[in-house]
Amino acid sequence: MVAAVSGAVDERVPPFDVTAERHTLGSMLVSERAIPDVVRILGTDGRRFFRPAHQLIYEAILAVHERGQVPDPVVVADELTKWGDLARAGGAPYLADLYG
């Protein structure tokens, strides 16, 4: 949000923690049992994540999980490829890094 405040520009952004986002996504990739707990807290909207790549990964994990598949890095990468978003999400190496 950008607003004029006493002639100055206020460039505040919502609080975020990229490390927490990475750990959240990693936990979902490592153990699908974590997914219901995360969804209970964050909901199903990937926009709760600050980084657009993390938004895409979150939504892909949920889509894979909803189909009854195990959302490991390979399956999530395949989902993102189908959406045409694998590169925007950081690529397969980034997903593997989240997993590890």
N, CA, C and O atoms as a GROMACS GRO file, in nm:
protein
  400
    1MET      N    1   0.085  -0.116   0.000
    1MET     CA    2   0.000   0.000   0.000
    1MET      C    3   0.090   0.123   0.000
    1MET      O    4   0.185   0.131   0.077
    2VAL      N    5   0.060   0.217  -0.086
    2VAL     CA    6   0.135   0.342  -0.091
    2VAL      C    7   0.038   0.455  -0.064
    2VAL      O    8  -0.064   0.467  -0.132
    3ALA      N    9   0.069   0.538   0.035
    3ALA     CA   10  -0.020   0.649   0.070
    3ALA      C   11   0.066   0.768   0.107
    3ALA      O   12   0.176   0.754   0.159
    4ALA      N   13   0.013   0.886   0.080
    4ALA     CA   14   0.084   1.008   0.118
    4ALA      C   15   0.063   1.034   0.266
    4ALA      O   16  -0.050   1.035   0.315
    5VAL      N   17   0.172   1.054   0.336
    5VAL     CA   18   0.166   1.084   0.478
    5VAL      C   19   0.256   1.205   0.501
    5VAL      O   20   0.378   1.194   0.493
    6SER      N   21   0.196   1.319   0.530
    6SER     CA   22   0.272   1.442   0.553
    6SER      C   23   0.370   1.470   0.439
    6SER      O   24   0.482   1.514   0.462
    7GLY      N   25   0.326   1.444   0.316
    7GLY     CA   26   0.410   1.471   0.202
    7GLY      C   27   0.509   1.360   0.171
    7GLY      O   28   0.575   1.365   0.067
    8ALA      N   29   0.523   1.262   0.257
    8ALA     CA   30   0.615   1.151   0.235
    8ALA      C   31   0.538   1.032   0.181
    8ALA      O   32   0.415   1.025   0.193
    9VAL      N   33   0.609   0.940   0.123
    9VAL     CA   34   0.546   0.818   0.071
    9VAL      C   35   0.562   0.708   0.175
    9VAL      O   36   0.672   0.680   0.221
   10ASP      N   37   0.450   0.647   0.210
   10ASP     CA   38   0.448   0.538   0.307
   10ASP      C   39   0.447   0.408   0.229
   10ASP      O   40   0.348   0.377   0.162
   11GLU      N   41   0.554   0.331   0.236
   11GLU     CA   42   0.566   0.208   0.159
   11GLU      C   43   0.559   0.086   0.249
   11GLU      O   44   0.639  -0.006   0.236
   12ARG      N   45   0.464   0.085   0.340
   12ARG     CA   46   0.449  -0.028   0.430
   12ARG      C   47   0.401  -0.152   0.357
   12ARG      O   48   0.324  -0.143   0.261
   13VAL      N   49   0.448  -0.265   0.402
   13VAL     CA   50   0.403  -0.394   0.351
   13VAL      C   51   0.360  -0.478   0.470
   13VAL      O   52   0.407  -0.455   0.582
   14PRO      N   53   0.271  -0.572   0.448
   14PRO     CA   54   0.229  -0.657   0.560
   14PRO      C   55   0.348  -0.735   0.614
   14PRO      O   56   0.443  -0.762   0.541
   15PRO      N   57   0.344  -0.771   0.740
   15PRO     CA   58   0.454  -0.850   0.796
   15PRO      C   59   0.463  -0.986   0.726
   15PRO      O   60   0.361  -1.046   0.691
   16PHE      N   61   0.584  -1.032   0.708
   16PHE     CA   62   0.603  -1.162   0.646
   16PHE      C   63   0.734  -1.221   0.693
   16PHE      O   64   0.822  -1.151   0.742
   17ASP      N   65   0.746  -1.352   0.678
   17ASP     CA   66   0.866  -1.423   0.716
   17ASP      C   67   0.888  -1.532   0.612
   17ASP      O   68   0.825  -1.638   0.615
   18VAL      N   69   0.979  -1.504   0.519
   18VAL     CA   70   1.004  -1.597   0.410
   18VAL      C   71   1.054  -1.732   0.462
   18VAL      O   72   1.021  -1.837   0.406
   19THR      N   73   1.131  -1.730   0.569
   19THR     CA   74   1.180  -1.856   0.626
   19THR      C   75   1.063  -1.939   0.678
   19THR      O   76   1.060  -2.060   0.659
   20ALA      N   77   0.968  -1.875   0.744
   20ALA     CA   78   0.849  -1.947   0.793
   20ALA      C   79   0.769  -2.003   0.677
   20ALA      O   80   0.717  -2.114   0.684
   21GLU      N   81   0.758  -1.926   0.569
   21GLU     CA   82   0.687  -1.975   0.451
   21GLU      C   83   0.756  -2.100   0.396
   21GLU      O   84   0.691  -2.199   0.364
   22ARG      N   85   0.889  -2.094   0.385
   22ARG     CA   86   0.965  -2.209   0.333
   22ARG      C   87   0.946  -2.332   0.421
   22ARG      O   88   0.926  -2.442   0.370
   23HIS      N   89   0.952  -2.312   0.552
   23HIS     CA   90   0.935  -2.426   0.643
   23HIS      C   91   0.793  -2.483   0.637
   23HIS      O   92   0.774  -2.604   0.646
   24THR      N   93   0.695  -2.397   0.621
   24THR     CA   94   0.557  -2.443   0.609
   24THR      C   95   0.539  -2.529   0.486
   24THR      O   96   0.484  -2.639   0.493
   25LEU      N   97   0.587  -2.480   0.373
   25LEU     CA   98   0.575  -2.556   0.249
   25LEU      C   99   0.657  -2.685   0.256
   25LEU      O  100   0.612  -2.790   0.210
   26GLY      N  101   0.775  -2.677   0.313
   26GLY     CA  102   0.858  -2.796   0.328
   26GLY      C  103   0.791  -2.902   0.412
   26GLY      O  104   0.797  -3.021   0.380
   27SER      N  105   0.726  -2.860   0.521
   27SER     CA  106   0.657  -2.958   0.606
   27SER      C  107   0.543  -3.026   0.530
   27SER      O  108   0.516  -3.144   0.552
   28MET      N  109   0.477  -2.952   0.442
   28MET     CA  110   0.368  -3.009   0.364
   28MET      C  111   0.420  -3.108   0.260
   28MET      O  112   0.353  -3.206   0.227
   29LEU      N  113   0.541  -3.082   0.208
   29LEU     CA  114   0.601  -3.173   0.110
   29LEU      C  115   0.657  -3.298   0.177
   29LEU      O  116   0.652  -3.407   0.119
   30VAL      N  117   0.709  -3.284   0.297
   30VAL     CA  118   0.768  -3.397   0.369
   30VAL      C  119   0.661  -3.489   0.426
   30VAL      O  120   0.674  -3.611   0.421
   31SER      N  121   0.555  -3.429   0.482
   31SER     CA  122   0.450  -3.509   0.546
   31SER      C  123   0.313  -3.455   0.511
   31SER      O  124   0.275  -3.345   0.553
   32GLU      N  125   0.240  -3.532   0.434
   32GLU     CA  126   0.106  -3.485   0.397
   32GLU      C  127   0.014  -3.475   0.518
   32GLU      O  128  -0.092  -3.412   0.510
   33ARG      N  129   0.053  -3.536   0.629
   33ARG     CA  130  -0.027  -3.522   0.752
   33ARG      C  131  -0.027  -3.378   0.805
   33ARG      O  132  -0.114  -3.340   0.882
   34ALA      N  133   0.071  -3.299   0.762
   34ALA     CA  134   0.077  -3.159   0.805
   34ALA      C  135  -0.024  -3.072   0.730
   34ALA      O  136  -0.060  -2.964   0.777
   35ILE      N  137  -0.069  -3.117   0.616
   35ILE     CA  138  -0.154  -3.034   0.530
   35ILE      C  139  -0.283  -2.990   0.599
   35ILE      O  140  -0.314  -2.871   0.596
   36PRO      N  141  -0.361  -3.079   0.662
   36PRO     CA  142  -0.484  -3.033   0.727
   36PRO      C  143  -0.459  -2.928   0.836
   36PRO      O  144  -0.538  -2.835   0.852
   37ASP      N  145  -0.350  -2.944   0.910
   37ASP     CA  146  -0.319  -2.846   1.014
   37ASP      C  147  -0.287  -2.710   0.953
   37ASP      O  148  -0.332  -2.606   1.002
   38VAL      N  149  -0.209  -2.710   0.845
   38VAL     CA  150  -0.174  -2.584   0.780
   38VAL      C  151  -0.298  -2.518   0.721
   38VAL      O  152  -0.318  -2.398   0.735
   39VAL      N  153  -0.382  -2.597   0.656
   39VAL     CA  154  -0.505  -2.543   0.595
   39VAL      C  155  -0.598  -2.488   0.703
   39VAL      O  156  -0.664  -2.387   0.681
   40ARG      N  157  -0.603  -2.553   0.816
   40ARG     CA  158  -0.687  -2.505   0.926
   40ARG      C  159  -0.642  -2.365   0.972
   40ARG      O  160  -0.724  -2.283   1.011
   41ILE      N  161  -0.512  -2.340   0.966
   41ILE     CA  162  -0.458  -2.211   1.009
   41ILE      C  163  -0.461  -2.108   0.896
   41ILE      O  164  -0.500  -1.993   0.918
   42LEU      N  165  -0.420  -2.148   0.776
   42LEU     CA  166  -0.405  -2.053   0.666
   42LEU      C  167  -0.522  -2.050   0.567
   42LEU      O  168  -0.536  -1.955   0.490
   43GLY      N  169  -0.604  -2.152   0.568
   43GLY     CA  170  -0.710  -2.161   0.469
   43GLY      C  171  -0.654  -2.215   0.338
   43GLY      O  172  -0.542  -2.265   0.333
   44THR      N  173  -0.733  -2.204   0.234
   44THR     CA  174  -0.693  -2.259   0.105
   44THR      C  175  -0.644  -2.154   0.008
   44THR      O  176  -0.612  -2.186  -0.107
   45ASP      N  177  -0.637  -2.030   0.050
   45ASP     CA  178  -0.595  -1.921  -0.038
   45ASP      C  179  -0.444  -1.902  -0.028
   45ASP      O  180  -0.392  -1.864   0.077
   46GLY      N  181  -0.375  -1.927  -0.137
   46GLY     CA  182  -0.230  -1.912  -0.141
   46GLY      C  183  -0.183  -1.769  -0.121
   46GLY      O  184  -0.065  -1.746  -0.096
   47ARG      N  185  -0.274  -1.674  -0.133
   47ARG     CA  186  -0.233  -1.533  -0.116
   47ARG      C  187  -0.195  -1.499   0.027
   47ARG      O  188  -0.152  -1.387   0.054
   48ARG      N  189  -0.209  -1.594   0.119
   48ARG     CA  190  -0.161  -1.573   0.256
   48ARG      C  191  -0.008  -1.571   0.260
   48ARG      O  192   0.051  -1.522   0.356
   49PHE      N  193   0.056  -1.624   0.155
   49PHE     CA  194   0.201  -1.623   0.144
   49PHE      C  195   0.245  -1.495   0.077
   49PHE      O  196   0.180  -1.446  -0.015
   50PHE      N  197   0.356  -1.440   0.122
   50PHE     CA  198   0.406  -1.314   0.067
   50PHE      C  199   0.469  -1.334  -0.071
   50PHE      O  200   0.442  -1.257  -0.163
   51ARG      N  201   0.552  -1.436  -0.085
   51ARG     CA  202   0.620  -1.459  -0.213
   51ARG      C  203   0.526  -1.526  -0.312
   51ARG      O  204   0.464  -1.627  -0.280
   52PRO      N  205   0.514  -1.469  -0.433
   52PRO     CA  206   0.428  -1.530  -0.535
   52PRO      C  207   0.465  -1.675  -0.565
   52PRO      O  208   0.376  -1.757  -0.590
   53ALA      N  209   0.593  -1.709  -0.562
   53ALA     CA  210   0.634  -1.848  -0.586
   53ALA      C  211   0.575  -1.939  -0.480
   53ALA      O  212   0.531  -2.050  -0.510
   54HIS      N  213   0.574  -1.893  -0.356
   54HIS     CA  214   0.519  -1.973  -0.247
   54HIS      C  215   0.368  -1.986  -0.260
   54HIS      O  216   0.311  -2.090  -0.224
   55GLN      N  217   0.302  -1.883  -0.310
   55GLN     CA  218   0.158  -1.892  -0.334
   55GLN      C  219   0.128  -2.004  -0.433
   55GLN      O  220   0.039  -2.086  -0.411
   56LEU      N  221   0.204  -2.007  -0.542
   56LEU     CA  222   0.184  -2.111  -0.644
   56LEU      C  223   0.211  -2.250  -0.588
   56LEU      O  224   0.133  -2.343  -0.612
   57ILE      N  225   0.320  -2.264  -0.515
   57ILE     CA  226   0.355  -2.395  -0.459
   57ILE      C  227   0.247  -2.442  -0.362
   57ILE      O  228   0.208  -2.559  -0.365
   58TYR      N  229   0.198  -2.353  -0.277
   58TYR     CA  230   0.093  -2.388  -0.181
   58TYR      C  231  -0.032  -2.438  -0.254
   58TYR      O  232  -0.088  -2.541  -0.219
   59GLU      N  233  -0.074  -2.364  -0.356
   59GLU     CA  234  -0.194  -2.403  -0.429
   59GLU      C  235  -0.174  -2.534  -0.504
   59GLU      O  236  -0.268  -2.614  -0.516
   60ALA      N  237  -0.053  -2.558  -0.555
   60ALA     CA  238  -0.026  -2.684  -0.624
   60ALA      C  239  -0.027  -2.801  -0.525
   60ALA      O  240  -0.080  -2.908  -0.555
   61ILE      N  241   0.032  -2.780  -0.408
   61ILE     CA  242   0.030  -2.886  -0.305
   61ILE      C  243  -0.115  -2.921  -0.270
   61ILE      O  244  -0.150  -3.039  -0.261
   62LEU      N  245  -0.198  -2.820  -0.251
   62LEU     CA  246  -0.338  -2.846  -0.216
   62LEU      C  247  -0.412  -2.916  -0.329
   62LEU      O  248  -0.492  -3.006  -0.303
   63ALA      N  249  -0.386  -2.877  -0.453
   63ALA     CA  250  -0.453  -2.941  -0.567
   63ALA      C  251  -0.416  -3.088  -0.576
   63ALA      O  252  -0.501  -3.173  -0.599
   64VAL      N  253  -0.288  -3.117  -0.559
   64VAL     CA  254  -0.241  -3.256  -0.564
   64VAL      C  255  -0.302  -3.336  -0.449
   64VAL      O  256  -0.350  -3.448  -0.468
   65HIS      N  257  -0.300  -3.278  -0.332
   65HIS     CA  258  -0.355  -3.346  -0.213
   65HIS      C  259  -0.504  -3.373  -0.227
   65HIS      O  260  -0.553  -3.479  -0.188
   66GLU      N  261  -0.577  -3.278  -0.283
   66GLU     CA  262  -0.722  -3.295  -0.302
   66GLU      C  263  -0.754  -3.411  -0.395
   66GLU      O  264  -0.859  -3.473  -0.383
   67ARG      N  265  -0.664  -3.440  -0.488
   67ARG     CA  266  -0.684  -3.553  -0.580
   67ARG      C  267  -0.641  -3.685  -0.517
   67ARG      O  268  -0.650  -3.790  -0.581
   68GLY      N  269  -0.594  -3.681  -0.392
   68GLY     CA  270  -0.554  -3.802  -0.324
   68GLY      C  271  -0.412  -3.847  -0.353
   68GLY      O  272  -0.373  -3.958  -0.316
   69GLN      N  273  -0.334  -3.762  -0.418
   69GLN     CA  274  -0.195  -3.794  -0.445
   69GLN      C  275  -0.107  -3.741  -0.332
   69GLN      O  276  -0.144  -3.646  -0.263
   70VAL      N  277   0.009  -3.802  -0.315
   70VAL     CA  278   0.106  -3.754  -0.217
   70VAL      C  279   0.181  -3.637  -0.282
   70VAL      O  280   0.242  -3.653  -0.387
   71PRO      N  281   0.176  -3.520  -0.218
   71PRO     CA  282   0.240  -3.402  -0.278
   71PRO      C  283   0.390  -3.394  -0.252
   71PRO      O  284   0.436  -3.310  -0.174
   72ASP      N  285   0.466  -3.483  -0.316
   72ASP     CA  286   0.611  -3.475  -0.303
   72ASP      C  287   0.663  -3.376  -0.410
   72ASP      O  288   0.586  -3.333  -0.495
   73PRO      N  289   0.790  -3.341  -0.405
   73PRO     CA  290   0.842  -3.241  -0.499
   73PRO      C  291   0.823  -3.277  -0.647
   73PRO      O  292   0.799  -3.188  -0.729
   74VAL      N  293   0.834  -3.404  -0.681
   74VAL     CA  294   0.819  -3.445  -0.821
   74VAL      C  295   0.675  -3.426  -0.868
   74VAL      O  296   0.651  -3.373  -0.976
   75VAL      N  297   0.580  -3.468  -0.786
   75VAL     CA  298   0.438  -3.457  -0.823
   75VAL      C  299   0.396  -3.310  -0.827
   75VAL      O  300   0.321  -3.270  -0.916
   76VAL      N  301   0.443  -3.230  -0.731
   76VAL     CA  302   0.409  -3.087  -0.729
   76VAL      C  303   0.473  -3.017  -0.849
   76VAL      O  304   0.411  -2.929  -0.909
   77ALA      N  305   0.596  -3.054  -0.884
   77ALA     CA  306   0.660  -2.996  -1.003
   77ALA      C  307   0.581  -3.029  -1.128
   77ALA      O  308   0.565  -2.944  -1.216
   78ASP      N  309   0.530  -3.151  -1.137
   78ASP     CA  310   0.448  -3.191  -1.251
   78ASP      C  311   0.320  -3.107  -1.257
   78ASP      O  312   0.279  -3.064  -1.364
   79GLU      N  313   0.259  -3.085  -1.142
   79GLU     CA  314   0.137  -3.003  -1.137
   79GLU      C  315   0.166  -2.860  -1.183
   79GLU      O  316   0.091  -2.804  -1.263
   80LEU      N  317   0.274  -2.804  -1.134
   80LEU     CA  318   0.311  -2.668  -1.172
   80LEU      C  319   0.346  -2.660  -1.321
   80LEU      O  320   0.320  -2.558  -1.386
   81THR      N  321   0.405  -2.766  -1.373
   81THR     CA  322   0.435  -2.771  -1.517
   81THR      C  323   0.305  -2.769  -1.598
   81THR      O  324   0.296  -2.699  -1.698
   82LYS      N  325   0.206  -2.847  -1.554
   82LYS     CA  326   0.076  -2.849  -1.622
   82LYS      C  327   0.013  -2.711  -1.622
   82LYS      O  328  -0.053  -2.672  -1.719
   83TRP      N  329   0.033  -2.636  -1.514
   83TRP     CA  330  -0.022  -2.500  -1.503
   83TRP      C  331   0.062  -2.399  -1.581
   83TRP      O  332   0.020  -2.284  -1.599
   84GLY      N  333   0.181  -2.440  -1.626
   84GLY     CA  334   0.272  -2.346  -1.693
   84GLY      C  335   0.343  -2.254  -1.595
   84GLY      O  336   0.389  -2.147  -1.634
   85ASP      N  337   0.352  -2.296  -1.469
   85ASP     CA  338   0.406  -2.210  -1.363
   85ASP      C  339   0.530  -2.264  -1.292
   85ASP      O  340   0.571  -2.209  -1.190
   86LEU      N  341   0.590  -2.370  -1.343
   86LEU     CA  342   0.704  -2.428  -1.272
   86LEU      C  343   0.819  -2.327  -1.259
   86LEU      O  344   0.877  -2.313  -1.152
   87ALA      N  345   0.851  -2.258  -1.365
   87ALA     CA  346   0.960  -2.160  -1.359
   87ALA      C  347   0.927  -2.045  -1.263
   87ALA      O  348   1.013  -2.000  -1.188
   88ARG      N  349   0.802  -1.999  -1.266
   88ARG     CA  350   0.762  -1.890  -1.175
   88ARG      C  351   0.767  -1.934  -1.029
   88ARG      O  352   0.782  -1.850  -0.940
   89ALA      N  353   0.754  -2.064  -1.005
   89ALA     CA  354   0.758  -2.116  -0.868
   89ALA      C  355   0.901  -2.146  -0.822
   89ALA      O  356   0.921  -2.190  -0.709
   90GLY      N  357   0.998  -2.122  -0.907
   90GLY     CA  358   1.138  -2.144  -0.869
   90GLY      C  359   1.201  -2.267  -0.930
   90GLY      O  360   1.321  -2.289  -0.915
   91GLY      N  361   1.121  -2.347  -0.999
   91GLY     CA  362   1.174  -2.466  -1.065
   91GLY      C  363   1.182  -2.587  -0.973
   91GLY      O  364   1.163  -2.577  -0.852
   92ALA      N  365   1.209  -2.701  -1.034
   92ALA     CA  366   1.219  -2.826  -0.958
   92ALA      C  367   1.329  -2.822  -0.852
   92ALA      O  368   1.309  -2.877  -0.743
   93PRO      N  369   1.444  -2.760  -0.879
   93PRO     CA  370   1.546  -2.754  -0.773
   93PRO      C  371   1.498  -2.679  -0.647
   93PRO      O  372   1.536  -2.714  -0.535
   94TYR      N  373   1.417  -2.576  -0.666
   94TYR     CA  374   1.366  -2.503  -0.550
   94TYR      C  375   1.272  -2.592  -0.467
   94TYR      O  376   1.276  -2.590  -0.344
   95LEU      N  377   1.188  -2.669  -0.535
   95LEU     CA  378   1.098  -2.760  -0.464
   95LEU      C  379   1.178  -2.866  -0.388
   95LEU      O  380   1.145  -2.900  -0.275
   96ALA      N  381   1.283  -2.917  -0.451
   96ALA     CA  382   1.368  -3.015  -0.383
   96ALA      C  383   1.436  -2.953  -0.262
   96ALA      O  384   1.452  -3.019  -0.159
   97ASP      N  385   1.475  -2.826  -0.273
   97ASP     CA  386   1.536  -2.757  -0.160
   97ASP      C  387   1.437  -2.740  -0.044
   97ASP      O  388   1.475  -2.753   0.072
   98LEU      N  389   1.312  -2.711  -0.076
   98LEU     CA  390   1.210  -2.699   0.028
   98LEU      C  391   1.190  -2.833   0.098
   98LEU      O  392   1.168  -2.839   0.219
   99TYR      N  393   1.199  -2.939   0.022
   99TYR     CA  394   1.179  -3.074   0.074
   99TYR      C  395   1.293  -3.118   0.166
   99TYR      O  396   1.272  -3.189   0.264
  100GLY      N  397   1.413  -3.074   0.131
  100GLY     CA  398   1.532  -3.121   0.202
  100GLY      C  399   1.559  -3.042   0.321
  100GLY      O  400   1.656  -3.068   0.392
   0.00000   0.00000   0.00000
